[in-house]
Amino acid sequence: MRKSELFRDKVAWITGASSGIGESLVYEFIKLGAKVLASSNDLPGLERVKAACGEKSSNVICIPFDLSDTTGIEEIVRQQIDSLGHIDFLLNIGGISQRARIDEMPLWLDRKIFEINYFGTIALTKAVLPYMVRQRSGHILATSSISGRFGFPLRSAYSASKQALHGFFETLYLENKQFNIRSSVIIPGRVRTNISFHALDSKGKEQGKMDEGLANGITPEKAAGIIIRGIKRNKREILVGRGELILLHIRRYCPWLFFRIADKVKPT
């Protein structure tokens, strides 16, 4: 199959689809000829994204649900399979961040962040995976972060939840490559989304402002383009960002230098 035909007439399920990278990916997949299942906990936002697809809006199906409560996710997935017959791409984009010190974070808040970022992601993945195994094809992606590869101030639970995804999705790949199922982890650096605006403080309230670093990041549209290229190339780790990504290589090959740099970086 030509790479240009990889997405045509396929079904892509995208979480976090009402804004940011998820929204931009909806537009990319629609442009490439796919049908999109668009999910988030923001139904008006999903309907806005659907309407923005114009004459191709009929190829977008809004499926609102909350990643913090996936008790009915198996039934939701079954309904989509019964309706469409297959799911070819699952892009787990939705998630939440934090801006609070470890000693300020109540345990219930750590659990909430894990419930959304880790358990919400793997719940949908586990519900979709058996159908991909049956059809002997599929590509499942999860969104980590550069701080999913190392710790960073004010992001203890966020960093830990994202690091957990790496172990899960690397195992997913190794167990299922025999069924022609691909798996990738998206590792964004600074992308100009609302993730810092919605990041939770020590009381579980939204921070309500854009971090300076993210404000200077790449656009969600550019991030989506990088992800699409990564899917075409079957990359198991898709790095998204600019110069800040060098920290990944420094942490791996020169950890002492990483800690010296990280100690001087503003955490917001």
C-alpha positions in Angstrom: 0.0 0.0 0.0 1.2 3.4 -0.9 1.7 5.8 2.1 -0.6 8.2 0.5 -3.4 5.6 0.7 -2.6 4.5 4.2 -5.6 6.5 5.7 -8.1 6.4 2.9 -11.4 4.8 3.9 -9.9 3.8 7.3 -11.5 4.5 10.7 -9.5 6.5 13.3 -10.6 7.0 16.9 -9.1 10.1 18.4 -9.5 11.1 22.1 -8.9 14.7 23.3 -10.4 15.6 19.9 -12.2 18.8 21.0 -9.0 20.9 21.2 -5.3 21.1 20.7 -3.4 18.2 19.0 -6.4 16.0 19.0 -8.5 18.6 17.1 -5.7 19.1 14.6 -5.4 15.4 14.1 -9.2 15.1 13.3 -8.7 17.6 10.4 -5.6 15.7 9.2 -7.3 12.4 9.1 -10.4 13.8 7.4 -8.2 15.5 4.8 -6.5 12.1 4.1 -9.8 10.4 3.5 -10.5 8.7 6.8 -13.6 8.5 8.9 -13.0 9.8 12.5 -14.5 8.9 15.8 -13.9 12.0 17.9 -14.0 11.7 21.6 -13.6 14.0 24.7 -15.6 15.0 27.7 -16.6 18.3 25.9 -19.5 17.6 23.5 -19.9 21.2 22.4 -16.2 21.2 21.5 -16.6 18.0 19.5 -19.6 19.4 17.6 -17.6 22.6 16.8 -14.7 20.4 15.4 -17.2 18.4 13.4 -18.8 21.5 11.9 -15.3 22.9 11.1 -14.9 19.9 8.7 -17.4 21.5 6.4 -18.6 19.2 3.6 -16.7 16.3 5.1 -18.4 16.7 8.5 -20.4 13.6 7.8 -17.2 11.6 8.2 -16.9 12.7 11.9 -18.8 10.9 14.6 -18.8 12.5 18.0 -18.5 10.1 20.9 -18.3 12.0 24.2 -17.0 10.2 27.3 -14.8 11.0 30.2 -11.4 9.3 30.5 -11.8 9.4 34.3 -14.9 7.1 34.1 -14.6 4.3 31.5 -17.0 1.9 33.1 -19.1 1.6 29.9 -16.2 1.8 27.4 -16.5 -1.8 26.2 -20.1 -1.2 25.1 -19.2 2.0 23.4 -16.5 0.3 21.4 -18.8 -2.6 20.5 -21.4 -0.2 19.2 -18.8 1.4 16.9 -17.7 -1.9 15.6 -21.3 -3.0 15.0 -21.8 0.3 13.0 -18.6 0.7 11.1 -17.1 -2.9 11.1 -13.5 -1.9 12.0 -11.2 0.5 13.8 -7.9 1.0 12.1 -6.2 3.7 14.2 -6.6 4.5 17.9 -4.9 7.8 18.9 -5.0 8.3 22.7 -4.4 12.0 22.8 -6.6 13.1 25.8 -5.0 13.7 29.2 -4.4 16.2 32.0 -1.4 17.8 33.6 -0.6 19.3 37.0 1.3 22.2 38.5 2.0 21.4 42.2 4.8 20.2 44.4 4.8 16.6 45.7 4.4 17.7 49.3 1.3 19.7 48.4 -0.4 17.0 46.4 -3.0 14.9 48.2 -3.0 11.3 47.2 -6.5 11.5 45.7 -5.2 14.0 43.2 -2.3 11.6 42.2 -5.0 8.9 41.7 -7.2 11.3 39.6 -4.3 12.1 37.2 -3.4 8.4 36.8 -7.1 7.6 36.3 -7.2 9.9 33.3 -3.7 9.7 31.8 -3.0 6.0 32.4 -6.1 4.0 33.2 -8.4 5.9 30.9 -5.9 5.4 28.0 -5.4 1.7 28.6 -9.1 1.0 29.2 -10.0 2.2 25.7 -6.9 0.4 24.3 -7.9 -2.9 25.9 -11.5 -2.5 24.6 -10.3 -1.9 21.0 -7.4 -4.3 20.9 -9.4 -7.6 20.6 -11.1 -6.3 17.4 -7.7 -5.3 15.9 -6.4 -8.8 16.7 -9.4 -10.3 15.0 -8.9 -8.2 11.9 -5.2 -8.8 12.0 -4.3 -5.1 11.6 -4.3 -1.8 13.4 -2.2 1.0 14.9 -2.5 2.2 18.5 -0.8 5.4 19.7 -0.5 6.9 23.1 0.5 10.4 24.1 3.4 10.7 26.6 5.5 13.8 27.0 9.2 14.6 27.3 8.5 14.6 31.0 7.3 11.1 30.5 11.0 10.2 30.0 12.3 12.1 33.0 11.1 13.8 36.2 10.3 17.5 36.2 9.3 20.0 39.0 5.6 20.4 39.7 4.7 17.4 37.5 5.3 14.4 39.7 2.0 12.5 39.0 1.8 13.7 35.4 5.4 12.5 34.7 4.8 9.2 36.5 1.5 8.5 34.6 3.2 9.2 31.3 6.2 7.1 32.1 3.9 4.2 32.9 2.4 4.4 29.4 5.8 3.6 27.9 6.0 0.3 29.7 2.5 -0.6 28.7 2.7 0.3 25.0 6.1 -1.2 24.5 4.7 -4.5 25.9 1.6 -4.0 23.7 3.8 -3.9 20.6 5.9 -6.9 21.5 2.8 -9.0 22.3 0.8 -8.1 19.2 3.3 -7.5 16.3 2.5 -11.1 15.3 -1.1 -9.8 14.5 0.2 -7.0 12.4 -0.7 -4.4 15.1 1.6 -1.5 15.3 2.1 0.6 18.4 3.6 4.1 18.9 4.2 6.5 21.7 3.9 10.2 20.9 6.4 12.4 22.9 5.5 16.1 22.7 7.7 18.8 23.9 6.4 22.3 23.9 3.2 22.5 21.9 0.9 25.5 22.1 -2.2 23.8 23.5 -4.4 24.5 26.6 -2.9 21.6 28.6 -1.2 24.0 31.0 -4.4 26.1 31.3 -6.3 23.1 32.5 -3.4 21.7 34.6 -4.5 21.0 38.2 -3.1 22.7 41.2 -2.7 21.2 44.7 -6.4 21.7 45.3 -7.5 20.0 42.1 -8.4 23.3 40.5 -7.4 24.4 37.0 -4.3 26.6 36.9 -6.1 28.8 34.4 -3.1 30.2 32.5 -0.8 29.3 29.7 2.8 28.4 30.6 5.3 30.7 29.1 7.2 27.7 27.6 4.1 26.3 25.9 3.1 29.7 24.6 6.3 29.7 22.6 5.9 26.1 21.4 5.0 24.8 18.0 1.3 24.9 16.9 -1.0 22.0 17.3 -1.3 21.9 13.5 2.4 21.4 13.1 2.4 18.8 15.8 -0.4 16.9 14.0 1.7 16.9 10.8 4.7 15.5 12.6 2.5 12.7 14.1 1.0 11.8 10.7 4.5 11.5 9.2 5.5 9.3 12.2 2.6 7.0 11.5 3.5 6.7 7.9 7.0 5.8 8.8 5.8 3.4 11.5 7.9 5.1 14.1 7.5 3.6 17.6 8.4 6.9 19.2 7.3 10.1 17.6 9.1 13.1 18.9 7.1 16.4 18.6 8.7 19.7 19.3 11.8 21.8 18.7 15.1 22.3 20.6 13.7 21.2 23.9 13.7 17.6 22.6 17.5 17.6 23.0 16.9 17.0 26.7 15.8 13.5 25.9 19.2 12.7 24.4 21.1 14.5 27.2 19.1 12.6 29.9 19.9 9.3 28.2 23.6 9.8 27.4 24.7 12.4 29.9 22.4 12.3 32.9 24.7 14.4 35.1 24.4 17.3 32.6 20.6 16.8 32.4 20.2 17.3 36.1 22.3 20.4 36.0 20.2 21.8 33.2 16.9 20.8 34.7 17.8 22.4 38.0 18.0 25.7 36.3 14.9 25.4 34.0 11.8 27.3 35.1 9.1 24.7 35.9 6.3 26.7 34.3 
